[in-house]
Amino acid sequence: MLISEYATFVARTDMSATKHQERFEIALYGLAGEVGSLVTAVKKRLLAAGRRNWNVPNDEIVEELGDSIWYCFALGDAAGLSATFFASDVRALTAEVGAQDVRGERIRAILNDRAQRFLDEAPGFLDAALVDEATMDHYQRVAFLTSRAQADTLVEVCLAVLQQLLAELFRTRLPDLEKELNQRLPDRGVDVVLGEVVWHISALASLYELKLSEIAKKNVAKLERRFGRGSPTPLKDAGRPPAEQLPRRFEVAFVTTGRGRSRMYLDGKKLGDDLTDNAYAEDGYRFHDVMHLALAAKLGWSPVLRKLIGRKRKGDPHTDEVEDGARAAIVEEAVIKAIHAEGVRLAALAIPDHGQGPIDLFTAGTDMSFGFLRRLEGLVAGLEVESNHYWEWEDAIISGFGIFNRLRSAGQGTVALDLEARALSFSNPVFIDLKGRTAGIGLAEIRASKDSAPLSKGELELASTMGLAPILARKDAILSALGLDQSYRSEIDVEGWRGDLVAVRAIGGVREAMWKRGVVAFRAAVLDDADRTVVSALAISDS
């Protein structure tokens, strides 16, 4: 792989590229973290395998080498060096090996014939680097000719020196006074230090008989799964009969049916059982079903939703048992609980002193780690959703919990899904075409010239196009159907209507009256003439 090619990839996948002031610090801390993880991975391998098999790499070492290289490029780009630190390192090595002094003679004696081979091959690499034709493997082969230690001894050298080099890089961020008072580390250019970092990472790869290009390719594949943003994974039930497919477009209404209790509706019918938080403290987990919808919309996967809406793939008994059966549904619930727990953890880290009550989870700025996404992947191992990209999981989590946060705040709302577009959206009005029991009947008459009332922001917007009378008449008729009078107008908002269905939002006494009667929907018949609006309303219960 060309060094310039990988540099372009890093620039494309660097999410901090727009944060000009913090970019260097982000890359520096990232490199420090990855080198620390690399040291841990190598140490674990040494302890587990013993000295005899020390040079047999595992996936963890390969991944940490790749992540460390990525941050080297990101740091170089943030420092305005691009990938020139490779050439800087070879030039520095050339000066060191070819120096006509005691140090140079000692180094050449240690390297033996490799010293001259390096001096012969270094110009070829530098010429290739000059025209962006140098490869990572070319650098690795030429640079490793200058290794002064061998085998597992060099591993220990690399781990120790990498820590020292990172300390040098952090020294660049010290104020002048601290630099003056702390002279244990030299003041060297970032290009020089970063070149040495790359040398030691490259040396570790060589000791494990790994090629930098292969490490880079695996790193590219890993990051593309999260940042590639290409075509979404095909829907899991494509090609199945319509009765065995998740609906491609549909809406689910969420309502609160009692204190700490929620319910879903699809096409006017109750979807699943009423849910509570099942927790000592109210945290809104009763609205977690929105994540089943998010997984369906973004990943095309939700065994739980398939069962709820009767879309299991019974035409293929094996698929029905494995992908749509009880075990897969349990896995999905475990995945959602794991996501929620991680959201709570990250929110607590971001806002440690948030006070009482729940805080929003997985907001747009949340930093989801690869380790977290990999744990989710591990939970679904062996199931069809295992093939989905990390970026699809991230989209599902961000969009799903974005709506979860709104539902938890509002207590109700409508979630619209479009599986073909992989889209999920939220709207405030709740329209439930419920064929239920009539829990109350109300009648109201509004004369436009005489009646007025304070309106919510949403009602004011509605009134600007619909007029005031249709809103007040529906509001009063609904209050009448609940056995309440006009003094409760401020506790109910009319959010719109579709035909005879009326969407309302209630608080206080109105909400308590709805809960007591089990009311979840309203219908209204309207008569308009020149100077008045007459509305009869039905309060509909699903009890």
Beta strands, then each sheet from edge to edge (+ up, - down):
strand 1: 249-258
strand 2: 261-266
strand 3: 269-275
strand 4: 413-418
strand 5: 423-427
strand 6: 437-447
strand 7: 492-498
strand 8: 501-506
strand 9: 519-528
strand 10: 532-541
sheet 1: 3+ 2- 1+ 4- 5+
sheet 2: 6+ 10- 9+ 8- 7+
end
